[in-house]
Amino acid sequence: MLDDYQGVALSLADWSPLVGRVEVRTLREHITDRDDLVADLADCEIVVAMRERTPFDADLLRRLPRLRLLVTTGMRNASIDLAAAAAQGVTVCGTASSPTPTVELTWALILGLARHITTENRALREGGPWQSTVGQDLHGRTLGLLGLGRIGTQVARVGTAFGMEVLAWSENLTAERAADAGVRLAESKEDLLRHSDFVSVHLVLSDRTRGLLGEPELRAMRPHAYLVNTSRAAIVDRTALLRALRDGWIAGAGLDVFETEPLPADDPLRSLPNVLATPHLGYVTERNYRAFHAQAVEDITAFLAGTPIRQLTDG
């Protein structure tokens, strides 16, 4: 089991159905070196991967000839080459996951940015000034959602409850679908960016969405607006985002996803004063983890019985 950062994988599920059938070991530290990873997994016939933390491309799969079952937490994992896995004779299975934790973290970031929570908390703890910032109201402001799927729709409901006007846009979103979610369809991506005080990204990473927000888009945002990304880092052009934050094109950003994870210690996103960042916590809650690991046990048990469940297929 890979990337068990908190060391909780074995305690949040009942692994007893596998006793005597599978030797289970967990790796808490993320392994970035490909050779080290191959060495650690060389004798493994089953691997459980946590989300997209460890890419399983064709090269890595070829170097793991003993591998027969790859379980990923969640039912979508863009870091696994499903076609290569099939060609290698590796069965890939997933687990259920809930969108609710990511919705909640999205609002934690929005509220943290709007009310300068980390700045004020740090000052209070360190004996700094008593009140040094003026927060932004949410009521009456405009929330722009890029994407209105399971997560975006729930984020929209909370925005409406706060009394915000909610706009939404994606390439295939219709006015009817937006109305069903209680929001208004923006005329275009640019229209949404120009009129939103908070922009939150809830799109799936694909060839169409990679780099969707670049310099022109970030410059189109209001100088007092905040960008929140709990989806995938590559949807926002990193170079353009750093310029936007440093040069004041936008007021700041709330980020839970990064192109390199864990984020390097010297990465500027760790130290920019107008960034509120969390270490990809969107899905990291007890309920989600219990579901991940319990269903990983189910996937393994079914595979050993010759009847795999929750199989992922290419396309």
Salt bridges, closest charged atoms under 4 A:
ASP3 OD1 - HIS30 ND1 2.76
ASP35 OD1 - ARG63 NH2 2.74
ASP43 OD1 - ARG25 NH2 2.92
GLU52 OE1 - ARG232 NE 2.91
ASP57 OD1 - ARG34 NH1 3.14
ASP59 OD2 - ARG34 NH1 3.18
GLU165 OE2 - ARG184 NH2 2.73
GLU171 OE2 - ARG208 NH1 2.56
ASP191 OD1 - HIS195 ND1 3.10
ASP197 OD1 - ARG222 NH1 2.94
ASP197 OD1 - HIS224 NE2 2.57
GLU215 OE2 - ARG219 NE 2.94
GLU215 OE1 - ARG243 NH1 3.47
GLU217 OE2 - LYS189 NZ 3.35
ASP247 OD2 - ARG243 NE 3.84
GLU261 OE1 - HIS280 ND1 2.80
ASP267 OD2 - ARG238 NH2 2.81
GLU286 OE2 - ARG290 NH2 2.90
GLU298 OE1 - ARG310 NH2 2.75
ASP299 OD1 - ARG310 NH2 3.13
